[in-house]
Amino acid sequence: MDDDKRRLTFAQRGLDFVDAPLFFDGRPMVTFPTPRGEEPRWKTTVRIQGAFFTLVWMWRGTTIRVISMRRAHGDEAKAHRALHR
């Protein structure tokens, strides 16, 4: 885990990368590819305590590497609602 990015995200957004497992705990989610050049990346949107959040991540071997955690954009929340009515 990138501790500098983790601290910055917490300071700016109040979100902590240690909560990333909530995105993969079995709750309804929607995941889309969001590649950066040749690097395969994914963004996963979930609802946590009534609000939508998006995690941008990639596989590093068998481990998930968190790139970004933020409140979901409107289109991401809309996609989640459409899939999980």
Buried (B, 14 or more C-beta within 10 A) or exposed (E): EEEEBBEEBBEEEEBEBEEBEBBBEEEEBBBEEBEEEEEEBBBBBBBEEEEBBBBBBBEEEEEBBBBBBBEBEEEBBBBBBEEEE
